[in-house]
Amino acid sequence: MPYINNDGDTRLNNFPTEPKMYVAQSTSTDLNRNYLTIGIVGLVLVVGSILIAVAVS
């Protein structure tokens, strides 16, 4: 059972195991360019939807 201590006791261990920590790597220029492209496309879609809603109403 994963909840029993390794001491041999039958006490429950309610503390979760902590994940191993790591340092995040910086993003590459290609990935940053992809984020910028996705942001611009999303902005165009939102602004276009708003303009269509205003034109129809």
JOZI-V56743 format. One record per residue. N is the residue number from 1. SS is DSSP state (A for helix, B for strand, O for the rest). PHI is phi as a letter, one per 20 degrees, with the letter a starting at -180 (* if undefined). D_CENTER is the distance of its C-alpha to the mean C-alpha in Angstrom with 2 decimals. Layout:
n->(N & N)
ss->(SS & SS)
phi->(PHI & PHI)
d_center->(D_CENTER & D_CENTER)
This chain:
n->(1 & 2 & 3 & 4 & 5 & 6 & 7 & 8 & 9 & 10 & 11 & 12 & 13 & 14 & 15 & 16 & 17 & 18 & 19 & 20 & 21 & 22 & 23 & 24 & 25 & 26 & 27 & 28 & 29 & 30 & 31 & 32 & 33 & 34 & 35 & 36 & 37 & 38 & 39 & 40 & 41 & 42 & 43 & 44 & 45 & 46 & 47 & 48 & 49 & 50 & 51 & 52 & 53 & 54 & 55 & 56 & 57)
ss->(O & O & O & B & O & O & O & O & O & O & O & B & O & O & O & O & O & O & O & O & O & O & O & O & O & O & O & O & A & A & A & A & A & A & A & A & A & A & A & A & A & A & A & A & A & A & A & A & A & A & A & A & A & A & A & A & O)
phi->(* & f & e & e & f & e & f & n & f & d & f & f & d & e & e & f & f & e & f & f & e & b & e & f & e & f & f & e & f & f & f & f & f & f & f & f & f & f & f & f & f & f & f & f & f & f & f & f & f & f & f & f & f & f & f & f & e)
d_center->(31.51 & 28.35 & 29.19 & 32.56 & 33.09 & 34.27 & 37.37 & 39.05 & 38.90 & 37.90 & 35.90 & 32.40 & 29.53 & 26.94 & 24.75 & 21.59 & 21.30 & 18.92 & 16.56 & 17.74 & 16.43 & 15.91 & 15.80 & 13.10 & 14.91 & 15.46 & 14.60 & 17.66 & 19.64 & 19.17 & 15.39 & 16.01 & 18.65 & 16.47 & 14.03 & 17.30 & 18.78 & 16.04 & 16.23 & 20.01 & 20.20 & 18.09 & 20.34 & 23.40 & 22.51 & 22.04 & 25.19 & 27.06 & 26.32 & 27.53 & 30.60 & 31.46 & 31.20 & 33.48 & 35.88 & 36.25 & 36.84)
